[in-house]
Amino acid sequence: RGMMNKASLTDILHTLDYWWAEANNPRNDGWVQQGYRDKIIAVLKCLEEKKLPVEFEETKEEMCF
């Protein structure tokens, strides 16, 4: 594998926030909005594929947070 560019989590979250704002900006035409939605959906699909399974413990006690 080649070397990947590294971005901070803050940079990634700012990018996603920008994409979300542009996807919902009424000044953009439908094609531009859809382009940003497609980017967000691609990220969501990638995260879905890579997420770790969550395991829950069996317990008789009620958990309070």
PDB file of N, CA, C and O in Angstrom:
ATOM      1  N   ARG A   1       0.828  -1.198   0.000  1.00  0.00           N
ATOM      2  CA  ARG A   1       0.000   0.000   0.000  1.00  0.00           C
ATOM      3  C   ARG A   1       0.859   1.242   0.000  1.00  0.00           C
ATOM      4  O   ARG A   1       1.939   1.281   0.589  1.00  0.00           O
ATOM      5  N   GLY A   2       0.351   2.256  -0.675  1.00  0.00           N
ATOM      6  CA  GLY A   2       1.044   3.540  -0.670  1.00  0.00           C
ATOM      7  C   GLY A   2       0.780   4.291   0.615  1.00  0.00           C
ATOM      8  O   GLY A   2      -0.092   3.919   1.400  1.00  0.00           O
ATOM      9  N   MET A   3       1.524   5.327   0.819  1.00  0.00           N
ATOM     10  CA  MET A   3       1.355   6.137   2.025  1.00  0.00           C
ATOM     11  C   MET A   3       0.083   6.982   1.906  1.00  0.00           C
ATOM     12  O   MET A   3      -0.159   7.618   0.881  1.00  0.00           O
ATOM     13  N   MET A   4      -0.704   6.977   2.947  1.00  0.00           N
ATOM     14  CA  MET A   4      -1.951   7.741   2.951  1.00  0.00           C
ATOM     15  C   MET A   4      -1.715   9.097   3.593  1.00  0.00           C
ATOM     16  O   MET A   4      -0.914   9.233   4.517  1.00  0.00           O
ATOM     17  N   ASN A   5      -2.424  10.094   3.090  1.00  0.00           N
ATOM     18  CA  ASN A   5      -2.404  11.397   3.756  1.00  0.00           C
ATOM     19  C   ASN A   5      -3.168  11.271   5.059  1.00  0.00           C
ATOM     20  O   ASN A   5      -4.208  10.614   5.110  1.00  0.00           O
ATOM     21  N   LYS A   6      -2.668  11.887   6.099  1.00  0.00           N
ATOM     22  CA  LYS A   6      -3.346  11.817   7.390  1.00  0.00           C
ATOM     23  C   LYS A   6      -4.008  13.152   7.683  1.00  0.00           C
ATOM     24  O   LYS A   6      -3.409  14.215   7.517  1.00  0.00           O
ATOM     25  N   ALA A   7      -5.244  13.073   8.119  1.00  0.00           N
ATOM     26  CA  ALA A   7      -5.987  14.266   8.519  1.00  0.00           C
ATOM     27  C   ALA A   7      -6.399  14.078   9.967  1.00  0.00           C
ATOM     28  O   ALA A   7      -6.639  12.955  10.409  1.00  0.00           O
ATOM     29  N   SER A   8      -6.480  15.155  10.692  1.00  0.00           N
ATOM     30  CA  SER A   8      -6.915  15.064  12.086  1.00  0.00           C
ATOM     31  C   SER A   8      -8.433  14.826  12.111  1.00  0.00           C
ATOM     32  O   SER A   8      -9.141  15.112  11.145  1.00  0.00           O
ATOM     33  N   LEU A   9      -8.895  14.307  13.218  1.00  0.00           N
ATOM     34  CA  LEU A   9     -10.328  14.109  13.382  1.00  0.00           C
ATOM     35  C   LEU A   9     -11.061  15.442  13.274  1.00  0.00           C
ATOM     36  O   LEU A   9     -12.155  15.508  12.712  1.00  0.00           O
ATOM     37  N   THR A  10     -10.470  16.486  13.802  1.00  0.00           N
ATOM     38  CA  THR A  10     -11.071  17.822  13.715  1.00  0.00           C
ATOM     39  C   THR A  10     -11.236  18.239  12.255  1.00  0.00           C
ATOM     40  O   THR A  10     -12.282  18.766  11.876  1.00  0.00           O
ATOM     41  N   ASP A  11     -10.203  18.005  11.426  1.00  0.00           N
ATOM     42  CA  ASP A  11     -10.295  18.340   9.998  1.00  0.00           C
ATOM     43  C   ASP A  11     -11.414  17.550   9.317  1.00  0.00           C
ATOM     44  O   ASP A  11     -12.165  18.094   8.507  1.00  0.00           O
ATOM     45  N   ILE A  12     -11.513  16.280   9.651  1.00  0.00           N
ATOM     46  CA  ILE A  12     -12.552  15.429   9.051  1.00  0.00           C
ATOM     47  C   ILE A  12     -13.938  15.919   9.452  1.00  0.00           C
ATOM     48  O   ILE A  12     -14.834  16.010   8.612  1.00  0.00           O
ATOM     49  N   LEU A  13     -14.115  16.231  10.727  1.00  0.00           N
ATOM     50  CA  LEU A  13     -15.418  16.701  11.196  1.00  0.00           C
ATOM     51  C   LEU A  13     -15.783  18.055  10.591  1.00  0.00           C
ATOM     52  O   LEU A  13     -16.946  18.300  10.273  1.00  0.00           O
ATOM     53  N   HIS A  14     -14.795  18.929  10.433  1.00  0.00           N
ATOM     54  CA  HIS A  14     -15.053  20.219   9.779  1.00  0.00           C
ATOM     55  C   HIS A  14     -15.474  20.005   8.323  1.00  0.00           C
ATOM     56  O   HIS A  14     -16.381  20.676   7.830  1.00  0.00           O
ATOM     57  N   THR A  15     -14.822  19.082   7.651  1.00  0.00           N
ATOM     58  CA  THR A  15     -15.170  18.782   6.256  1.00  0.00           C
ATOM     59  C   THR A  15     -16.591  18.247   6.160  1.00  0.00           C
ATOM     60  O   THR A  15     -17.359  18.676   5.299  1.00  0.00           O
ATOM     61  N   LEU A  16     -16.945  17.316   7.034  1.00  0.00           N
ATOM     62  CA  LEU A  16     -18.306  16.772   7.022  1.00  0.00           C
ATOM     63  C   LEU A  16     -19.337  17.846   7.343  1.00  0.00           C
ATOM     64  O   LEU A  16     -20.418  17.870   6.755  1.00  0.00           O
ATOM     65  N   ASP A  17     -19.004  18.727   8.266  1.00  0.00           N
ATOM     66  CA  ASP A  17     -19.904  19.826   8.609  1.00  0.00           C
ATOM     67  C   ASP A  17     -20.108  20.748   7.411  1.00  0.00           C
ATOM     68  O   ASP A  17     -21.226  21.193   7.150  1.00  0.00           O
ATOM     69  N   TYR A  18     -19.032  21.035   6.684  1.00  0.00           N
ATOM     70  CA  TYR A  18     -19.111  21.868   5.483  1.00  0.00           C
ATOM     71  C   TYR A  18     -19.971  21.181   4.417  1.00  0.00           C
ATOM     72  O   TYR A  18     -20.842  21.806   3.813  1.00  0.00           O
ATOM     73  N   TRP A  19     -19.715  19.891   4.195  1.00  0.00           N
ATOM     74  CA  TRP A  19     -20.498  19.151   3.197  1.00  0.00           C
ATOM     75  C   TRP A  19     -21.979  19.164   3.559  1.00  0.00           C
ATOM     76  O   TRP A  19     -22.831  19.346   2.689  1.00  0.00           O
ATOM     77  N   TRP A  20     -22.293  18.968   4.860  1.00  0.00           N
ATOM     78  CA  TRP A  20     -23.688  18.967   5.287  1.00  0.00           C
ATOM     79  C   TRP A  20     -24.326  20.332   5.024  1.00  0.00           C
ATOM     80  O   TRP A  20     -25.453  20.414   4.537  1.00  0.00           O
ATOM     81  N   ALA A  21     -23.590  21.408   5.352  1.00  0.00           N
ATOM     82  CA  ALA A  21     -24.113  22.757   5.130  1.00  0.00           C
ATOM     83  C   ALA A  21     -24.372  22.998   3.643  1.00  0.00           C
ATOM     84  O   ALA A  21     -25.398  23.574   3.280  1.00  0.00           O
ATOM     85  N   GLU A  22     -23.456  22.565   2.786  1.00  0.00           N
ATOM     86  CA  GLU A  22     -23.627  22.768   1.343  1.00  0.00           C
ATOM     87  C   GLU A  22     -24.741  21.895   0.780  1.00  0.00           C
ATOM     88  O   GLU A  22     -25.442  22.303  -0.146  1.00  0.00           O
ATOM     89  N   ALA A  23     -24.908  20.703   1.332  1.00  0.00           N
ATOM     90  CA  ALA A  23     -25.985  19.807   0.879  1.00  0.00           C
ATOM     91  C   ALA A  23     -27.352  20.378   1.226  1.00  0.00           C
ATOM     92  O   ALA A  23     -28.349  20.035   0.591  1.00  0.00           O
ATOM     93  N   ASN A  24     -27.402  21.248   2.232  1.00  0.00           N
ATOM     94  CA  ASN A  24     -28.670  21.829   2.674  1.00  0.00           C
ATOM     95  C   ASN A  24     -28.781  23.317   2.373  1.00  0.00           C
ATOM     96  O   ASN A  24     -29.706  23.978   2.846  1.00  0.00           O
ATOM     97  N   ASN A  25     -27.851  23.846   1.596  1.00  0.00           N
ATOM     98  CA  ASN A  25     -27.847  25.268   1.257  1.00  0.00           C
ATOM     99  C   ASN A  25     -28.803  25.512   0.087  1.00  0.00           C
ATOM    100  O   ASN A  25     -28.565  25.012  -1.013  1.00  0.00           O
ATOM    101  N   PRO A  26     -29.877  26.270   0.308  1.00  0.00           N
ATOM    102  CA  PRO A  26     -30.843  26.504  -0.775  1.00  0.00           C
ATOM    103  C   PRO A  26     -30.264  27.323  -1.936  1.00  0.00           C
ATOM    104  O   PRO A  26     -30.870  27.385  -3.005  1.00  0.00           O
ATOM    105  N   ARG A  27     -29.117  27.941  -1.738  1.00  0.00           N
ATOM    106  CA  ARG A  27     -28.494  28.694  -2.835  1.00  0.00           C
ATOM    107  C   ARG A  27     -27.857  27.761  -3.864  1.00  0.00           C
ATOM    108  O   ARG A  27     -27.638  28.150  -5.011  1.00  0.00           O
ATOM    109  N   ASN A  28     -27.559  26.519  -3.443  1.00  0.00           N
ATOM    110  CA  ASN A  28     -26.999  25.542  -4.379  1.00  0.00           C
ATOM    111  C   ASN A  28     -28.124  24.888  -5.170  1.00  0.00           C
ATOM    112  O   ASN A  28     -29.216  24.664  -4.648  1.00  0.00           O
ATOM    113  N   ASP A  29     -27.844  24.583  -6.440  1.00  0.00           N
ATOM    114  CA  ASP A  29     -28.861  23.877  -7.212  1.00  0.00           C
ATOM    115  C   ASP A  29     -28.902  22.414  -6.769  1.00  0.00           C
ATOM    116  O   ASP A  29     -28.047  21.964  -6.005  1.00  0.00           O
ATOM    117  N   GLY A  30     -29.887  21.689  -7.248  1.00  0.00           N
ATOM    118  CA  GLY A  30     -30.088  20.302  -6.843  1.00  0.00           C
ATOM    119  C   GLY A  30     -28.899  19.405  -7.126  1.00  0.00           C
ATOM    120  O   GLY A  30     -28.612  18.500  -6.344  1.00  0.00           O
ATOM    121  N   TRP A  31     -28.204  19.638  -8.228  1.00  0.00           N
ATOM    122  CA  TRP A  31     -27.042  18.812  -8.589  1.00  0.00           C
ATOM    123  C   TRP A  31     -25.909  18.995  -7.592  1.00  0.00           C
ATOM    124  O   TRP A  31     -25.271  18.024  -7.184  1.00  0.00           O
ATOM    125  N   VAL A  32     -25.658  20.236  -7.201  1.00  0.00           N
ATOM    126  CA  VAL A  32     -24.590  20.516  -6.227  1.00  0.00           C
ATOM    127  C   VAL A  32     -24.967  19.926  -4.862  1.00  0.00           C
ATOM    128  O   VAL A  32     -24.141  19.290  -4.207  1.00  0.00           O
ATOM    129  N   GLN A  33     -26.210  20.141  -4.443  1.00  0.00           N
ATOM    130  CA  GLN A  33     -26.660  19.578  -3.172  1.00  0.00           C
ATOM    131  C   GLN A  33     -26.508  18.055  -3.175  1.00  0.00           C
ATOM    132  O   GLN A  33     -26.019  17.476  -2.205  1.00  0.00           O
ATOM    133  N   GLN A  34     -26.927  17.413  -4.264  1.00  0.00           N
ATOM    134  CA  GLN A  34     -26.839  15.958  -4.346  1.00  0.00           C
ATOM    135  C   GLN A  34     -25.387  15.488  -4.336  1.00  0.00           C
ATOM    136  O   GLN A  34     -25.079  14.439  -3.770  1.00  0.00           O
ATOM    137  N   GLY A  35     -24.508  16.246  -4.950  1.00  0.00           N
ATOM    138  CA  GLY A  35     -23.089  15.898  -4.939  1.00  0.00           C
ATOM    139  C   GLY A  35     -22.538  15.839  -3.523  1.00  0.00           C
ATOM    140  O   GLY A  35     -21.783  14.928  -3.185  1.00  0.00           O
ATOM    141  N   TYR A  36     -22.913  16.811  -2.694  1.00  0.00           N
ATOM    142  CA  TYR A  36     -22.472  16.797  -1.299  1.00  0.00           C
ATOM    143  C   TYR A  36     -23.140  15.669  -0.520  1.00  0.00           C
ATOM    144  O   TYR A  36     -22.499  15.039   0.322  1.00  0.00           O
ATOM    145  N   ARG A  37     -24.420  15.405  -0.788  1.00  0.00           N
ATOM    146  CA  ARG A  37     -25.097  14.286  -0.129  1.00  0.00           C
ATOM    147  C   ARG A  37     -24.419  12.967  -0.484  1.00  0.00           C
ATOM    148  O   ARG A  37     -24.238  12.103   0.374  1.00  0.00           O
ATOM    149  N   ASP A  38     -24.047  12.819  -1.753  1.00  0.00           N
ATOM    150  CA  ASP A  38     -23.370  11.590  -2.188  1.00  0.00           C
ATOM    151  C   ASP A  38     -22.051  11.388  -1.440  1.00  0.00           C
ATOM    152  O   ASP A  38     -21.714  10.263  -1.071  1.00  0.00           O
ATOM    153  N   LYS A  39     -21.306  12.472  -1.216  1.00  0.00           N
ATOM    154  CA  LYS A  39     -20.045  12.372  -0.461  1.00  0.00           C
ATOM    155  C   LYS A  39     -20.314  11.910   0.963  1.00  0.00           C
ATOM    156  O   LYS A  39     -19.614  11.040   1.481  1.00  0.00           O
ATOM    157  N   ILE A  40     -21.328  12.491   1.597  1.00  0.00           N
ATOM    158  CA  ILE A  40     -21.662  12.124   2.978  1.00  0.00           C
ATOM    159  C   ILE A  40     -22.095  10.664   3.043  1.00  0.00           C
ATOM    160  O   ILE A  40     -21.686   9.937   3.948  1.00  0.00           O
ATOM    161  N   ILE A  41     -22.913  10.231   2.096  1.00  0.00           N
ATOM    162  CA  ILE A  41     -23.376   8.845   2.061  1.00  0.00           C
ATOM    163  C   ILE A  41     -22.208   7.886   1.858  1.00  0.00           C
ATOM    164  O   ILE A  41     -22.186   6.812   2.460  1.00  0.00           O
ATOM    165  N   ALA A  42     -21.236   8.252   1.022  1.00  0.00           N
ATOM    166  CA  ALA A  42     -20.062   7.412   0.803  1.00  0.00           C
ATOM    167  C   ALA A  42     -19.273   7.239   2.101  1.00  0.00           C
ATOM    168  O   ALA A  42     -18.797   6.142   2.394  1.00  0.00           O
ATOM    169  N   VAL A  43     -19.132   8.312   2.878  1.00  0.00           N
ATOM    170  CA  VAL A  43     -18.427   8.231   4.164  1.00  0.00           C
ATOM    171  C   VAL A  43     -19.215   7.340   5.120  1.00  0.00           C
ATOM    172  O   VAL A  43     -18.627   6.495   5.796  1.00  0.00           O
ATOM    173  N   LEU A  44     -20.533   7.512   5.189  1.00  0.00           N
ATOM    174  CA  LEU A  44     -21.356   6.696   6.078  1.00  0.00           C
ATOM    175  C   LEU A  44     -21.244   5.214   5.730  1.00  0.00           C
ATOM    176  O   LEU A  44     -21.122   4.378   6.625  1.00  0.00           O
ATOM    177  N   LYS A  45     -21.283   4.882   4.450  1.00  0.00           N
ATOM    178  CA  LYS A  45     -21.163   3.478   4.024  1.00  0.00           C
ATOM    179  C   LYS A  45     -19.810   2.902   4.418  1.00  0.00           C
ATOM    180  O   LYS A  45     -19.731   1.762   4.876  1.00  0.00           O
ATOM    181  N   CYS A  46     -18.762   3.669   4.246  1.00  0.00           N
ATOM    182  CA  CYS A  46     -17.424   3.221   4.612  1.00  0.00           C
ATOM    183  C   CYS A  46     -17.334   2.969   6.119  1.00  0.00           C
ATOM    184  O   CYS A  46     -16.763   1.967   6.550  1.00  0.00           O
ATOM    185  N   LEU A  47     -17.894   3.871   6.910  1.00  0.00           N
ATOM    186  CA  LEU A  47     -17.881   3.695   8.362  1.00  0.00           C
ATOM    187  C   LEU A  47     -18.707   2.483   8.780  1.00  0.00           C
ATOM    188  O   LEU A  47     -18.319   1.749   9.689  1.00  0.00           O
ATOM    189  N   GLU A  48     -19.846   2.272   8.117  1.00  0.00           N
ATOM    190  CA  GLU A  48     -20.700   1.124   8.418  1.00  0.00           C
ATOM    191  C   GLU A  48     -19.935  -0.181   8.189  1.00  0.00           C
ATOM    192  O   GLU A  48     -20.036  -1.111   8.990  1.00  0.00           O
ATOM    193  N   GLU A  49     -19.170  -0.250   7.099  1.00  0.00           N
ATOM    194  CA  GLU A  49     -18.410  -1.456   6.775  1.00  0.00           C
ATOM    195  C   GLU A  49     -17.304  -1.724   7.786  1.00  0.00           C
ATOM    196  O   GLU A  49     -16.953  -2.878   8.032  1.00  0.00           O
ATOM    197  N   LYS A  50     -16.755  -0.671   8.371  1.00  0.00           N
ATOM    198  CA  LYS A  50     -15.588  -0.804   9.234  1.00  0.00           C
ATOM    199  C   LYS A  50     -15.901  -0.791  10.728  1.00  0.00           C
ATOM    200  O   LYS A  50     -15.012  -1.011  11.551  1.00  0.00           O
ATOM    201  N   LYS A  51     -17.162  -0.534  11.080  1.00  0.00           N
ATOM    202  CA  LYS A  51     -17.463  -0.420  12.510  1.00  0.00           C
ATOM    203  C   LYS A  51     -17.332  -1.769  13.198  1.00  0.00           C
ATOM    204  O   LYS A  51     -17.602  -2.821  12.619  1.00  0.00           O
ATOM    205  N   LEU A  52     -16.913  -1.702  14.442  1.00  0.00           N
ATOM    206  CA  LEU A  52     -16.753  -2.905  15.245  1.00  0.00           C
ATOM    207  C   LEU A  52     -18.104  -3.318  15.803  1.00  0.00           C
ATOM    208  O   LEU A  52     -18.933  -2.465  16.120  1.00  0.00           O
ATOM    209  N   PRO A  53     -18.332  -4.626  15.926  1.00  0.00           N
ATOM    210  CA  PRO A  53     -19.600  -5.056  16.507  1.00  0.00           C
ATOM    211  C   PRO A  53     -19.674  -4.670  17.991  1.00  0.00           C
ATOM    212  O   PRO A  53     -18.670  -4.674  18.703  1.00  0.00           O
ATOM    213  N   VAL A  54     -20.855  -4.348  18.420  1.00  0.00           N
ATOM    214  CA  VAL A  54     -21.071  -3.980  19.817  1.00  0.00           C
ATOM    215  C   VAL A  54     -21.615  -5.205  20.534  1.00  0.00           C
ATOM    216  O   VAL A  54     -22.577  -5.830  20.086  1.00  0.00           O
ATOM    217  N   GLU A  55     -20.991  -5.535  21.643  1.00  0.00           N
ATOM    218  CA  GLU A  55     -21.451  -6.676  22.433  1.00  0.00           C
ATOM    219  C   GLU A  55     -22.062  -6.169  23.734  1.00  0.00           C
ATOM    220  O   GLU A  55     -21.473  -5.336  24.423  1.00  0.00           O
ATOM    221  N   PHE A  56     -23.234  -6.673  24.060  1.00  0.00           N
ATOM    222  CA  PHE A  56     -23.923  -6.278  25.275  1.00  0.00           C
ATOM    223  C   PHE A  56     -23.843  -7.420  26.275  1.00  0.00           C
ATOM    224  O   PHE A  56     -23.958  -8.592  25.916  1.00  0.00           O
ATOM    225  N   GLU A  57     -23.645  -7.058  27.534  1.00  0.00           N
ATOM    226  CA  GLU A  57     -23.593  -8.047  28.599  1.00  0.00           C
ATOM    227  C   GLU A  57     -24.998  -8.342  29.091  1.00  0.00           C
ATOM    228  O   GLU A  57     -25.849  -7.456  29.160  1.00  0.00           O
ATOM    229  N   GLU A  58     -25.224  -9.597  29.431  1.00  0.00           N
ATOM    230  CA  GLU A  58     -26.485  -9.973  30.066  1.00  0.00           C
ATOM    231  C   GLU A  58     -26.388  -9.547  31.528  1.00  0.00           C
ATOM    232  O   GLU A  58     -25.405  -9.861  32.200  1.00  0.00           O
ATOM    233  N   THR A  59     -27.376  -8.851  32.015  1.00  0.00           N
ATOM    234  CA  THR A  59     -27.370  -8.440  33.422  1.00  0.00           C
ATOM    235  C   THR A  59     -28.804  -8.372  33.934  1.00  0.00           C
ATOM    236  O   THR A  59     -29.740  -8.074  33.193  1.00  0.00           O
ATOM    237  N   LYS A  60     -28.942  -8.657  35.220  1.00  0.00           N
ATOM    238  CA  LYS A  60     -30.266  -8.568  35.842  1.00  0.00           C
ATOM    239  C   LYS A  60     -30.441  -7.227  36.541  1.00  0.00           C
ATOM    240  O   LYS A  60     -31.537  -6.869  36.971  1.00  0.00           O
ATOM    241  N   GLU A  61     -29.325  -6.486  36.647  1.00  0.00           N
ATOM    242  CA  GLU A  61     -29.366  -5.196  37.318  1.00  0.00           C
ATOM    243  C   GLU A  61     -29.748  -4.097  36.333  1.00  0.00           C
ATOM    244  O   GLU A  61     -29.406  -4.157  35.152  1.00  0.00           O
ATOM    245  N   GLU A  62     -30.451  -3.110  36.831  1.00  0.00           N
ATOM    246  CA  GLU A  62     -30.788  -1.960  36.004  1.00  0.00           C
ATOM    247  C   GLU A  62     -29.607  -1.017  36.005  1.00  0.00           C
ATOM    248  O   GLU A  62     -29.028  -0.741  37.056  1.00  0.00           O
ATOM    249  N   MET A  63     -29.247  -0.524  34.846  1.00  0.00           N
ATOM    250  CA  MET A  63     -28.115   0.386  34.746  1.00  0.00           C
ATOM    251  C   MET A  63     -28.616   1.820  34.747  1.00  0.00           C
ATOM    252  O   MET A  63     -29.554   2.160  34.026  1.00  0.00           O
ATOM    253  N   CYS A  64     -27.992   2.650  35.556  1.00  0.00           N
ATOM    254  CA  CYS A  64     -28.373   4.065  35.629  1.00  0.00           C
ATOM    255  C   CYS A  64     -27.184   4.909  35.173  1.00  0.00           C
ATOM    256  O   CYS A  64     -26.039   4.639  35.536  1.00  0.00           O
ATOM    257  N   PHE A  65     -27.470   5.909  34.390  1.00  0.00           N
ATOM    258  CA  PHE A  65     -26.408   6.800  33.907  1.00  0.00           C
ATOM    259  C   PHE A  65     -26.710   8.205  34.290  1.00  0.00           C
ATOM    260  O   PHE A  65     -25.937   9.110  33.976  1.00  0.00           O
TER     261      PHE A  65
END
